[in-house]
């Protein structure tokens, strides 16, 4: 039997999808799942290691499979990796789901992600690379989303409440 997620969280790395997703799942009385965690568990290595060892294209293929499986079989709150929406087939799959884009501005992003080497796409010049990533991805996030929730200056609890309000979901 397959299940559909109650809500799917998309947005850039460091925006808090995992933290907010866990809070949402607890408040909705369901399970939380993160496709990045699925990938790490299945591959037995970090996402950064996959990028270094095999490159971004190989990682995106692995990610596409993980997202497809999670969308088809997870009935709780689901968080997708920051670049999952780059794949057109993934965007099509999201059309039938309640999707929330968690957004943040560049200064907050740099503050949250810093120079974290676990984030291979921001390893050299975080501010410039962040802006470039968001220029390429912002419209994709917006296009798949039923709601956009800004996270700047908000606690994870406030963001979770804003998601519940935006989707008119009731706590368990």
C-alpha positions in Angstrom: 0.0 0.0 0.0 1.4 3.4 -0.9 0.9 6.6 1.0 1.3 10.2 0.0 3.1 12.8 2.1 1.0 15.1 4.2 3.3 17.9 3.3 6.5 18.1 1.3 9.1 20.8 2.3 11.4 22.2 -0.4 14.0 25.0 -0.2 17.7 25.7 -0.2 20.2 24.0 2.0 20.4 25.3 5.5 16.8 26.7 5.5 15.7 24.3 8.2 13.7 21.7 6.3 14.8 18.9 8.6 14.2 20.9 11.8 10.9 22.3 10.7 9.8 18.9 9.2 10.5 17.1 12.5 8.4 19.7 14.4 5.6 19.5 11.8 5.5 15.7 12.0 5.3 15.8 15.8 2.5 18.4 15.7 0.6 16.4 13.0 1.1 13.1 14.7 2.9 11.5 11.8 6.4 10.4 10.8 9.2 12.6 9.3 11.5 11.6 6.5 14.3 13.5 4.8 15.5 12.2 1.4 19.1 13.4 2.2 19.0 11.0 5.2 17.6 8.2 2.9 20.5 8.8 0.5 23.2 8.7 3.2 21.7 5.5 4.7 21.4 3.8 1.3 24.9 4.8 0.0 26.7 4.4 3.3 28.5 7.8 2.9 27.9 11.5 3.1 26.4 13.5 0.3 29.6 15.5 0.2 31.5 12.3 -0.4 29.2 11.3 -3.2 29.8 14.7 -4.8 33.6 14.4 -4.5 33.8 10.7 -5.5 31.2 10.7 -8.3 30.2 14.2 -9.1 26.9 16.1 -9.0 25.3 14.3 -11.9 25.7 10.9 -10.2 24.4 12.4 -6.9 21.3 13.9 -8.7 20.5 10.5 -10.2 20.6 8.9 -6.8 18.6 11.8 -5.4 15.9 11.4 -8.1 15.4 7.7 -7.1 15.2 8.6 -3.4 12.7 11.3 -4.0 10.5 9.1 -6.2 10.5 6.4 -3.6 9.7 8.8 -0.7 6.9 10.5 -2.6 5.3 7.1 -3.4 5.6 5.5 0.0 5.8 8.1 2.9 2.6 9.2 4.5 4.1 11.9 6.8 6.1 15.0 6.5 8.8 14.8 3.8 11.8 17.1 3.3 13.7 17.1 0.0 17.3 18.0 -0.6 17.9 21.6 -1.8 18.6 20.6 -5.4 15.9 17.9 -5.8 13.6 20.4 -7.7 16.2 20.7 -10.5 14.9 17.5 -12.1 11.9 18.1 -14.3 10.4 14.6 -13.6 10.6 15.3 -9.9 8.8 18.7 -10.3 6.1 16.8 -12.2 5.8 14.3 -9.4 5.4 17.1 -6.9 2.3 18.5 -8.8 0.0 16.1 -6.9 1.3 17.0 -3.4 1.1 19.8 -0.8 4.4 21.5 -1.2 5.8 24.3 0.9 8.8 26.3 -0.1 10.8 27.5 2.9 12.7 30.6 1.8 15.4 32.7 3.3 17.6 35.6 2.2 21.3 35.4 1.4 22.6 37.0 4.6 20.6 34.5 6.7 21.7 31.7 4.5 25.4 32.5 4.9 24.9 32.9 8.7 23.2 29.4 8.9 25.5 27.5 6.4 28.7 29.4 6.9 31.7 27.7 5.2 30.4 24.3 6.0 32.4 21.7 4.1 29.5 19.3 4.3 27.8 21.6 1.7 29.8 21.1 -1.4 28.0 23.6 -3.5 28.9 26.4 -1.1 32.6 25.5 -0.5 34.4 28.4 -2.1 32.5 31.7 -1.9 29.3 31.2 0.0 27.6 34.5 -0.7 28.2 34.5 -4.4 27.5 30.8 -4.8 24.3 31.2 -2.7 23.1 34.0 -5.0 23.9 32.0 -8.1 22.1 28.9 -6.7 19.0 30.9 -5.8 18.9 32.7 -9.1 18.8 29.3 -10.8 16.4 27.7 -8.3 14.0 30.3 -6.9 11.5 30.1 -9.7 11.6 26.3 -9.6 10.8 26.3 -5.8 8.0 28.8 -6.3 6.5 26.9 -9.3 6.1 23.6 -7.3 4.9 25.2 -4.1 1.4 25.6 -2.8 2.7 28.1 -0.2 5.9 30.0 0.4 7.0 30.5 4.1 9.8 32.9 4.8 12.1 31.6 7.6 14.2 34.8 8.1 14.2 35.9 11.7 11.8 33.2 12.8 12.3 30.3 15.1 11.7 26.8 13.8 8.5 26.6 15.9 7.3 29.9 14.3 8.1 28.5 10.8 6.2 25.2 11.6 3.2 27.2 12.7 3.3 29.3 9.6 3.4 26.1 7.4 0.3 24.7 9.3 -1.5 28.0 8.9 -0.6 28.3 5.2 -1.9 24.8 4.4 -4.8 25.1 6.9 -3.6 21.8 8.6 -4.8 20.9 12.0 -2.6 19.5 14.7 -3.2 15.9 15.9 
